[in-house]
Amino acid sequence: MKVLHVLASNRYSGAENVVCQIVNMFRNEADIEMAYVSPNGEIANALQERNIKFFALQKLSKKELKKVIKEYQPDVVHAHDMRASFVSALCVGNIKLISHIHNNAFDSRKISLKSIAYLFTGLKAKHIFWVSESSFQGYKFHKFLEKKSSVLYNVIDVDELKSRMEKDKNTYDYDVVYVGRLTYQKNPQRLMKVFFKVVEKQPQAKMAVVGTGELEEETKLLCKELGIEKNVHFLGFQKNPLKIMNDAKVMLMTSRWEGTPMCALEALTLGVPIVSTPVDGLKDLIKNNVNGYLRDNDDEIAEKILGIFQKSNLKECLEREQLKLSINDLNAYKKNLFKRYTEKES
């Protein structure tokens, strides 16, 4: 059986990380072969390192994707997020289509071109995975797709995670870390305003910003305006940021919305405290004041970060709590995927 994973982005971020994990899960299965197709870009290096077959596109279009499908002849097309799912629905013909939604996009919560287009896609798909209950409930037309939908929470391969982290022999001394795109969804302006409040109380505090995006220059300018440019270190895209995360005292997130972000799962697995805005996805993942902290007010977020700076044994406690919550059921995750890949057409 051949499975073709289709993605619309050319970067290596949350959804792309998930796909790499899925391919790795099935790598030793003799009767399952997987490939990855997306626009060409920084993702190519990540796939090459993981020995994942890659079809590079100039852009994700009906014409280019049809050409790849004709060449690869997949039994299943597993499309990730709404745009890739929509283009795939135009191309698959009688091939089984699995759609996998990794976030709760703001413009899919209302009647919009995107939400209507995805309704067509959802009706075409054999099954739809949603990364969280809130991402499913947040989609405007979710009731029309209820019978073919299920929640598939992201998981982490703990051994693989720690193996990747140990490849980085450097030591980092950042107090706060942010990992993610610098986009409207992630709200990096608020990130800087919160950290400014931290620096007011702790002038030596340092933050690492791992990631790039269309708001990068605007965010850097805001740093200068706030007078914290010496405290904030923009590290750009890092193919392996795990050691940077592990060595930090706290991960800060100020997103407007989320699915189940892989960086948060990774931080939890490493025992790195997360302080976040209480958005959908994070509320599903974080048990407030147990394995992380959800705060709505900027002053409260900053105060919690400053409080964490004083707790030397907090990481050990969070590692124990994360084990209790047991998010990492890899076998159940794999079985769920295999079931949907192999089930007969009704």
N, C-alpha and C positions, 0 to 999 in steps of 0.2 A: 504494500500500500504506500502510495506517495502522498505527502501532505505539503502543500505550498502555502507558506506564511506570507501574507501581503500587508505591507505597511506604507503609509503615505510620506513619512519623514525620512530624511537622509542622515539623521543624527543618532547618537547612542544615548538614550535616556530611559525613562521608566518602562514604557511599553516594549521598547526594543530589548531591554534587559530581560523582561518576562519571556519574550520569544526565544532568546538565547538559552534561557533556563529550560524551556519546553523542549527545544531541540536536544539539549544535553540529556534530559530525562530519558528520551527515546533512542539515544545514540547506540545502545547495545542491543536494541531489538532487531533481530535479523529480518523481520518481515515489514519493517516500517522505515521509510526513507523520508527525509525532510529537506526542504530548501527555503530560501528567504528571497523575497523580491521587494525592492523599493528603489526610489531615486538614489543615484550614486552620491557619495559624500563621506563624511567622517565615519559612518557606520561600516564602511568597507574594511577598515583596519580591525575593528572589533570582531567582525565575522571571520576575517582571515586568521586572527589569533586563535579563534575557537574552532577553526576548521569546519565552518558552516558554508554549504554551497550557496552562492549568491548570484542572483540575476540582477544586474545593475541597469536601471532605467535612466533616461534623461529626465523624465517626469512621469508621475503616475497618471496614465491616461488609458482609455478604453483600448486604443490601438496598440499601445506598447504592451499592456498586460495580456491582451488576447494572444499576442505573438509568443510571449513566455509560456502561457498555458498550453498553446499548441505544441511548443517544443518539449515542455516538461511532462505533459500528460498526467496531471495529478488526479488522484481519486477524491481528494478533499482540498478545498480552498479554505484556509483559516485566515480570515481578514480581521485586522486589528484596528479598532476605532472606526468612527462613522464614515469618514471620507474613503478610506480603503475599502470598507464594506460596501459602500455605494458603487464604486467603480467595479469592484469584484462582481456585484450582482448583475451588472451589465454584460459581464464577460463569461460567466460560468456555464451557461446553457444548462445541461443536465448534471453537471458536476455538483457534488454536495458542497454547500456553502455553510461554514460556521462563522458567525460574527462574534467578535469579542470586544466589549466596550470597557476601556481602561480608566475612564474618568467621567465626571458628571458635567459636561460642557454647559456653560451658562446659556448659550443660545439654543440648546435642545430642550430647555425647560418650558418654552413658550411656543406658540404657533409661529414657525419661521420656515424659510426655505430648507434649512438644514434638518429640522425635526420632521418635516413632511417628506423630504427625500429619504430619510432613514426609515420612515414607515414603509415605504416601498421596499427598501432593502430588507427590513425585518420580516416582511411577509414572504420574501423570496428565500430567506435563510432557513436551513433545516433546524438550526438551534442557535440561540444567542446566549453568550456568557456575559454577565455584568460583574464588574469588579467588586461591587458592594450593593447592599440592599438600597442604600440611598441613591446610587447612580441609576438603578432601575426605576425606583419610585419617582425620581426627579425628571425622567424623560416624559415629555408632554403626552405621548400616545402609548404609554406603557401598557395600558389595559388591553389594547388590541394585540399585544405580543406576549401576554402573560403565559399562555399554554406552552410556548416554545422557549421560555426564558428560565434561566437559573443563575444563582449567584455563585461565582467562583473566585474566592478570595485569593489574592496573591500569596505566594509562599516563598520561603528562603531555604536554600540548601546550605545548612549551617557549616558543614565540613568544607564545601566548596568556597563559601564566603571567607572563612578563616584562612584557607589556603591562599586565596587571592590577596588577602590583607597582609599575610606574612611575606609576600614577594616584595613589598615595599619596606626596605630596611631603614628608612629615614625616621626621625623623631620630630614631631610637630608640637608647637606650644601655643596653639590658638585656644582661646577661651570659648569662643562661639564659632559654630560652623553652619553654613547654609549650603545645601547641595541641590541644584535644580536650575531650570531655565530662568532667565531674567525676562519674564513676560507679564502681561496684564494679569493672567490667572494667578501667578505666584506673588504679585504685589510687592516687588522689591523696594518700592519707595517706602512702604510701611515698615519693611524690614530695617531700613536705615534709620527711620525715625525712632523705632524701638531701641535700636542699638545706641543711638545718640543718648537716650535716657540712661542706658547702662554706663556709658562712658562718663556722663556727668557725675556719677557716683564712684566709678572705677576708671580713672583717666588712663590707666595702663592696659585696659582690656583690649584684646585683639580678636578680630573676626576674619575667618576665611570664607570667601564667596567662591564656590566651585560651580562654574557653569557660564554660559553665554546666552545671548538672546537680544531681541530687538530693543530692549530697554537698558542695555548695558551702559551706553554712553550717558543716558539720562540719569541712571543710578549713580554713576561715578561723579557726575556734576552735582548731584544732591549731596553726596559725601563731602565734597569741597565746600558747599554752601553751609553745611552743618559743622564744618571744621573737624571732621573725623577721618579725613583721607589717610592719615598716618596710622589709624587704628584698623582700617579695613583693607584687607589684602585680596585683590581680585586675581584668582588663580586660573581663570578660564576653564575650558573643558579639560577634565582629567579622566583618562580611561579607567583608572583604578583609584578612586578617592577614599577607599575604606580606611586606610591608616590615618589619613587626615581626620576622618570622622571619629575613629576610635580614640585618638589622642585628645580630642576636644572635650571640654567640660559639659557642653550642652549643644544640642541642635535646635536652631530657631526656624520656625516656619510661620509665614503670615499670609497664606494663600486665601484667595477669594472662594475657591472651590477645589476639591480634590476627589480622586477615585480612591485607590489604596496605594499611595506612593511607595515605590520600591525603596527609596532612600530612607523613609521612615521605618519600614520593615527592617532594613539593614541596621539602622541605628538601634532599634529595639533589641535586635539579636545580639548586637555588640554591647548592649547595656548602656548606651549613651542616652542621657535624659533628653526628651523632646519637650519643648515648650512651643505650643502652636495655638493659632486661632481655632475656635471650635467649629470647623467646617465639616460638611458631610464627607465621609471617607475617613477622616481623622477621628471623628466621633465613633465610628465603627471599630477603629483600630486601637485607640487609646482609652484605657480605663482611667478616668481622671484621678490624679493623685496616687495612682498605684503603679502604672508603668509609663506614665507621662503626665503632662500638665496642659490643660486647655484653659486659656484665658482670653477674654473678649476685649479687654481694655488695655491700651498701650502701657499705661503705668503699671497695671497688674502683671503684664507680661515681663516688663523690665524688672520688677521687684522679684518675681519668681526666678528669673535668671540670676540675679544677684544673690538670692538665697541659695541657689544650687552651688554657686562658687564656694560657699562655706561648708558644704557637706562632702567630706572626703570619702565616705563609704557608700555614697548613693549609687554608684555604678554597680557595685556588687549586689546591692538589694534589687536593683532593676533587672539584672540578669536573672536572678531567682524568680522574680515576678513574671518575666517573659516566659520562662520555662513552664511555669504554672499555667499560663494562658494557652500554651501549646498551639501556636499559629502554624507551625512548620510540619503539617501532615503531608509530606511529599507523596506518599503512596496513594492517599485518597485523591489528591490532585491529579496524579497521573491516571488513575483508574477512571476518573470522571472524564478526562479528555479522551481516553481510549474508547470509552463507552460511546461517546458522541461521534467519534471518527468512524466507528465500525457498525453502528446501529443501522438496520435495514430501513429503506424508504417505506413510509406508510402509505 
